[in-house]
Amino acid sequence: MGAAAAPGTAPKKIYDYAIPVRRSIIHRDLWLGIPFIPLMILGFATILMVFTFGQIAFLVVTVISWFVLKQITRHDEWLLDIVITSLLQPDELR
């Protein structure tokens, strides 16, 4: 943790608190750099394509997809969960 900011000045980073703050309060836990549900979807699709259909080339697609998802998650940790939730919500017009 960084040192606390001087009284009367704004902190320069998000980590400049007067008391220690746990990482789990600021950031969420990620599995291999991406949230759990997108990781499971990617893993299930990989297992299905490679073992069921014998598409070994899909492993390259999986690695590229994982890298893209990790870059997206680096900027916003909740974006993938929001997108998946929005896609699964039924369309209701009232």
trRosetta pair geometry for C-beta under 8 A, 3 or more apart (Angstrom, degrees):
i j d omega theta_ij theta_ji phi_ij phi_ji
1 15 5.9 -157 -144 173 68 107
1 17 7.4 -58 -168 44 124 91
1 20 5.4 -152 -17 -122 167 80
1 21 7.2 134 -118 36 131 70
2 13 6.0 89 16 56 158 130
2 15 4.9 103 13 108 107 106
2 16 5.0 -49 89 -86 123 72
3 16 7.1 1 83 -131 46 89
4 11 7.9 -73 -163 -101 51 107
4 16 6.3 118 -137 -178 32 76
4 17 6.6 -48 -109 111 84 28
4 18 4.5 59 -131 -110 135 51
5 9 5.2 -133 168 87 110 94
5 10 6.8 -69 -178 127 163 19
5 11 4.2 -132 -35 -92 138 66
5 12 6.9 152 -97 -5 113 74
5 16 4.8 71 -41 152 94 127
5 18 7.9 -70 38 -68 72 75
6 9 4.8 45 67 23 88 122
11 14 7.5 104 116 -102 129 16
11 16 3.5 175 -155 82 114 118
11 17 7.2 -6 -96 -68 158 42
12 16 5.9 79 41 -15 66 153
13 16 5.0 113 57 -16 77 99
14 26 6.8 124 140 -149 123 135
15 21 7.4 -151 -141 53 60 114
15 26 7.9 -17 -89 -85 74 171
17 20 7.3 131 81 -111 116 11
17 21 4.9 72 28 -19 158 118
21 25 5.8 -102 178 63 93 131
21 26 6.4 80 132 -40 120 113
22 25 5.0 97 70 -3 86 101
22 26 7.6 -173 97 1 51 86
23 26 5.9 -68 -153 44 40 103
23 27 5.7 -28 174 40 81 103
24 27 7.3 -71 -113 66 23 64
24 28 7.9 51 -152 -118 59 32
24 29 7.0 -4 -120 -47 89 95
27 77 6.6 156 -155 -62 79 161
28 35 7.7 10 112 -101 132 92
28 77 5.3 152 37 155 109 142
28 78 7.7 97 7 -68 145 80
30 33 5.5 24 130 -149 131 14
30 34 6.0 123 -171 40 110 8
30 35 6.2 -69 -126 -74 81 42
30 73 6.5 118 -129 159 146 143
30 77 7.0 -120 -67 -141 118 103
31 34 6.7 -42 70 69 69 61
31 35 7.2 42 27 176 88 17
31 36 5.3 77 6 -91 131 67
31 39 5.1 -78 87 -5 118 170
32 39 6.1 126 46 -119 114 133
32 66 7.1 -43 135 -163 126 121
32 70 7.6 -85 134 -87 76 115
33 66 7.9 92 68 172 114 90
33 69 7.9 126 109 106 95 86
33 70 4.0 22 126 -127 131 107
33 73 6.2 143 154 76 74 136
33 74 7.6 -13 -173 -64 106 84
34 38 5.3 -86 154 84 122 118
34 39 5.3 150 87 -61 106 94
34 42 7.9 50 87 7 153 144
34 66 7.0 -128 -10 -152 140 71
34 69 4.6 20 -105 132 142 116
34 70 5.6 -91 -54 -81 96 63
34 73 5.1 -171 -112 -27 64 156
34 80 6.7 34 -167 8 96 168
35 38 5.4 79 67 21 88 100
35 39 6.8 -155 95 -9 42 96
35 73 6.8 -173 -18 -115 79 132
35 77 7.4 115 -61 178 102 72
35 80 5.3 -169 26 78 123 125
35 81 5.6 -122 174 -53 178 98
36 39 5.6 -66 -150 39 28 114
36 40 6.3 25 157 -19 68 107
37 40 5.8 -53 -146 36 31 109
37 41 6.5 33 155 -18 64 104
37 80 7.6 176 73 130 97 108
37 81 6.7 100 41 -104 129 79
37 84 6.0 -170 118 94 135 173
38 41 5.5 -51 -144 37 36 113
38 42 6.2 36 156 -17 67 106
38 69 5.8 -180 142 -155 140 143
38 80 4.7 -44 -37 169 143 140
38 81 8.0 -106 -24 -65 103 57
38 84 6.9 -144 -67 -50 85 137
39 42 5.8 -56 -147 40 30 110
39 43 6.1 29 154 -18 65 110
40 43 5.5 -53 -140 40 31 112
40 44 6.1 33 159 -20 65 106
41 44 5.9 -53 -143 37 27 109
41 45 6.3 25 157 -16 62 109
41 84 7.9 -162 -29 -112 151 133
42 45 5.9 -57 -146 39 28 110
42 46 6.3 29 154 -21 63 108
42 62 6.3 121 177 -145 99 88
42 65 6.0 -178 -128 112 120 127
42 66 6.3 120 171 -77 158 83
42 69 7.2 -105 -57 -6 147 159
43 46 5.6 -55 -147 35 30 113
43 47 6.3 28 157 -16 65 105
44 47 5.9 -54 -145 38 31 109
44 48 6.2 32 155 -19 64 109
45 48 5.7 -55 -145 38 29 114
45 49 6.2 21 160 -13 65 110
45 58 7.9 -134 138 173 86 131
45 62 7.6 172 92 -97 98 100
46 49 6.1 -60 -142 41 26 103
46 50 5.9 9 167 -7 66 116
46 58 6.3 174 -130 128 63 112
46 59 7.0 75 -152 -99 109 57
46 62 4.5 44 -96 -96 121 144
47 50 6.3 -62 -132 45 23 99
47 51 5.6 -15 -176 17 64 119
47 52 7.7 65 136 -12 63 97
48 51 7.3 -60 -114 50 10 85
48 52 5.2 -23 -166 20 52 131
48 53 7.2 33 146 0 65 102
49 52 7.0 -29 -78 50 9 92
49 53 5.4 -43 -153 46 46 117
49 55 4.5 -57 169 58 93 120
49 58 4.0 -5 123 41 139 178
50 53 7.6 14 -26 56 6 75
50 54 7.3 33 -174 -121 37 17
50 55 6.2 -94 -90 67 43 65
50 56 6.3 70 -134 -99 88 45
50 58 5.8 -135 -63 64 79 116
50 59 6.4 60 -90 -57 128 90
51 54 7.8 17 -162 -70 11 47
55 58 4.3 63 115 -18 108 113
56 59 6.1 -24 179 1 57 113
57 60 5.8 -37 -174 23 60 113
57 61 7.1 60 134 -14 71 101
58 61 5.0 -49 -154 39 52 118
58 62 6.2 60 145 -27 73 98
59 62 5.4 -48 -148 32 34 116
59 63 6.6 34 154 -18 64 101
60 63 5.9 -52 -149 35 33 109
60 64 6.4 29 153 -14 65 108
61 64 5.8 -58 -147 41 31 109
61 65 6.0 32 154 -20 66 109
62 65 5.7 -56 -144 39 28 111
62 66 6.2 31 156 -21 64 106
63 66 5.7 -51 -145 35 30 112
63 67 6.5 31 154 -19 63 105
64 67 5.8 -54 -150 35 31 112
64 68 6.5 30 153 -17 64 106
65 68 5.7 -55 -148 38 32 110
65 69 6.2 30 155 -16 67 108
66 69 5.8 -56 -145 40 30 110
66 70 6.2 33 154 -22 64 107
67 70 5.7 -54 -147 35 29 113
67 71 6.5 29 154 -18 63 104
68 71 5.8 -55 -151 35 31 110
68 72 6.5 31 151 -18 65 105
69 72 5.6 -53 -148 37 34 112
69 73 6.2 31 155 -18 66 109
69 80 6.6 48 -155 -89 99 142
70 73 5.7 -56 -144 40 30 110
70 74 6.5 45 152 -35 62 98
71 74 5.6 -40 -150 16 33 118
71 75 7.6 21 157 -8 58 100
72 75 6.6 -68 -167 37 34 100
72 76 7.2 -44 164 50 69 86
72 79 6.0 -114 159 81 103 137
72 80 6.6 105 111 -56 125 99
73 76 7.1 -94 -139 75 32 48
73 77 5.9 49 -168 -116 80 48
73 79 7.1 -149 -97 45 51 102
73 80 6.3 -26 -81 -11 95 123
75 79 7.6 20 84 -13 88 142
76 79 4.0 79 99 -33 118 111
78 81 5.4 -63 -163 46 62 112
78 82 5.7 63 142 -27 87 106
79 82 5.8 -61 -148 37 30 111
79 83 6.3 28 157 -19 67 107
80 83 5.7 -52 -145 35 32 111
80 84 6.3 28 157 -15 65 106
81 84 5.9 -55 -145 39 30 108
81 85 6.1 30 157 -17 65 110
82 85 5.8 -56 -144 40 28 111
82 86 6.1 29 156 -20 64 109
83 86 5.8 -57 -146 37 28 111
83 87 6.4 26 156 -18 63 107
84 87 5.8 -56 -148 37 30 110
84 88 6.3 18 158 -11 65 112
85 88 6.0 -65 -145 43 28 104
85 89 6.4 40 155 -36 65 102
86 89 5.8 -44 -147 16 31 116
